[in-house]
Amino acid sequence: MPANKKLLVLPGDGIGPEVMGEVRRIIDWMDRRRSLSFEIEEGLVGGGAIDAVGSPCPDETVAKARAADAVLFGSVGGPKWDSLPFEQRPELGILRLRKDLGLFANLRPAVVLDPLVEASSLKPDIVRGVDIMVVRETVGGVYFGEPRGVETLPDGKRRGFDTDVYHEDEIARVARVAFDLARKRRNKVTSVEKANVMQSGRLWRAVVGEVHKAEYPDVQLENMYADNCAMQLCSRPKQFDVILGNNLFGDVLSDLAAALTGSLGMLPSATLGAVDPTTGKRHALYEPIHGSAPDIAGKGVANPCAQMLSFAMLLRWSFGLEEDAKLLEAAIEKVLAGGLRTADIMQPGMARVGTSVMGEAVVRELEKLSA
C-alpha cells in the first residue's frame, strides 16, 4: 500500500543510531504484517550535524521536520563536542526543533511495569503500580528567557545569569494539555512551581488556577512546591496522576520520576505542538529521555525499549493508532516478563542480552500477539 505517514527519523549521536535501528525493525514488521506503511526520511542533528555542516540543527533538518507528520528523535551529544562554545553545542539541536516547531508540551510517562518492580531503587511496595504522566512546558522559562549569559564585571569577577520568564498564554496552553490528559486518566493534576520565592511561580500558580476554574472544574487540582514534589515522588509516588511543571522543574522532576521505574532506558516522551484548527494536525517529536550514553555507544548493549516506547507514543498521538501502540507496549512488557534484560535493568536470575537481541525478542512477541 502507498505510504501515507511521513516520518522524519533523527538518530543523532551516541547510542541513538543503535536504538533507532531496533525501531526501524519494528516499522518494517508493521509494514509487512499490519499494513502500516511509512514514508521515512532521515536527517542530521546534534554532534553529527556539527561535524557534517557546522550546525547542531541545520535549516534543512528543520524544513524536513516541518514537512513531516511526526519526528522520531534519538539522542545528541558526547565528549567529542564538550569543548565547543555554548551556542554551538549538540544539545541546542533539540532546543531549536522545539522552538521552531512550537513544541510546547512535553509528555513524559513514568510507569513501573510489573516485571521491573524489583529494578527500582525504592522498595517494591512504594513503586508497584506507579503510573505518572509529567507534562513539561518546553519553549519558555529559564531555558529560553532573555537576558542570559556570562559577563565579566568591572572588578574582573564573572557573573552568570538566566531569566525565568513566562507569558500567561504560555502557561494556559500547557495547563490545558495537562487537564485534558487528567480527564482521560485519574482526573488529578498536581501543578508544581516555587510561588513562595519566584515571581514567575506566582504567575504560574495563578494562571493554572484560572484555567482550572473556568474550563476544568471537574478535575482535581493540587498546587505543590517543586522541592516538596521531589520529596513526595520518593516517598509516596502513587499519590500523583499528572504532574504539570515549567521547563526547568518539569525537566528535573520527570527525570526523578523516571528513576522510580528502574532505568532511564525504559522511558519515552512526546513533545507536542498546537493542533492546527484547519487540518487538525500538529507538529510532534518523540524521543527517549535517556541521553546519548557515549560510554556504551557502539557496544551493542544499550536498552532500546525507551526508543521503541517513544514510537508507540508516536503511533498513538500523531496517528491515532491506539491498537497498534498498545500492541507494541504489550510486546515489550511480555519480553520483560519472560526474563530478558539489558544491562541497565539487569536483575538476579534474569538473562542479560544486548540491543539487537532485545529488539528481535520484541518483534517475536509482536508476531505472537498478532497471530
Residue, then its C-alpha position, 0 to 999 in steps of 0.5 A: m500500500p502507498a505510504n501515507k505517514k511521513l516520518l522524519v527519523l533523527p538518530g543523532d549521536g551516541i547510542g541513538p543510531e543503535v536504538m533507532g535501528e531496533v525501531r526501524r525493525i519494528i516499522d518494517w514488521m508493521d509494514r509487512r504484517r499490519s499494513l502500516s506503511f511509512e514514508i521515512e526520511e532521515g536527517l542530521v542533528g546534534g554532534g553529527a550535524i556539527d561535524a557534517v555542516g557546522s550546525p547542531c540543527p541545520d535549516e534543512t533538518v528543520a524544513k524536513a521536520r516541518a514537512a513531516d507528520a511526526v519526528l522520531f528523535g534519538s539522542v545528541g551529544g558526547p565528549k567529542w563536542d564538550s569543548l565547543p562554545f555554548e551556542q554551538r553545542p549538540e544539545l541546542g539541536i533539540l532546543r531549536l526543533r522545539k522552538d521552531l516547531g512550537l513544541f510546547a508540551n512535553l509528555r513524559p510517562a513514568v510507569v513501573l511495569d510489573p516485571l521491573v518492580e524489583a529494578s527500582s531503587l525504592k522498595p517494591d511496595i512504594v513503586r508497584g503500580v506507579d503510573i505518572m504522566v509529567v507534562r513539561e512546558t518546553v519553549g519558555g522559562v529559564y531555558f529560553g528567557e532573555p537576558r542570559g549569559v556570562e559577563t565579566l564585571p568591572d572588578g574582573k569577577r564573572r557573573g552568570f545569569d538566566t531569566d525565568v520568564y513566562h507569558e500567561d498564554e504560555i502557561a494556559r496552553v500547557a495547563r490545558v494539555a495537562f487537564d485534558l490528559a487528567r480527564k482521560r486518566r485519574n482526573k488529578v493534576t498536581s501543578v508544581e512551581k516555587a510561588n513562595v520565592m519566584q515571581s514567575g511561580r506566582l504567575w504560574r500558580a495563578v494562571v493554572g488556577e484560572v484555567h482550572k476554574a473556568e474550563y476544568p472544574d471537574v478535575q482535581l487540582e493540587n498546587m505543590y512546591a517543586d522541592n516538596c514534589a521531589m520529596q513526595l515522588c520518593s516517598r509516596p509516588k502513587q499519590f500523583d496522576v499528572i504532574l504539570g511543571n515549567n521547563l526547568f522543574g518539569d525537566v528535573l522532576s520527570d527525570l526523578a520520576a523516571a528513576l522510580t521505574g528502574s532505568l532511564g532506558m525504559l522511558p519515552s516522551a512526546t513533545l507536542g505542538a498546537v493542533d492546527p484548527t484547519t487540518g487538525k494536525r500538529h507538529a510532534l517529536y518523540e524521543p527517549i529521555h535517556g541521553s546519548a550514553p557515549d560510554i556504551a555507544g557502539k557496544g551493542v548493549a544499550n536498552p532500546c525499549a525507551q526508543m521503541l516506547s517513544f514510537a508507540m507514543l508516536l503511533r498513538w498521538s500523531f496517528g491515532l493508532e491506539e491498537d497498534a501502540k498498545l500492541l507494541e507496549a504489550a510486546i515489550e512488557k511480555v519480553l520483560a516478563g519472560g526474563l530478558r534484560t539489558a544491562d541497565i535493568m539487569q536483575p538476579g536470575m534474569a538473562r542479560v542480552g544486548t540491543s539487537v537481541m532485545g529488539e528481535a525478542v520484541v518483534r517475536e512477541l509482536e508476531k505472537l500477539s498478532a497471530 
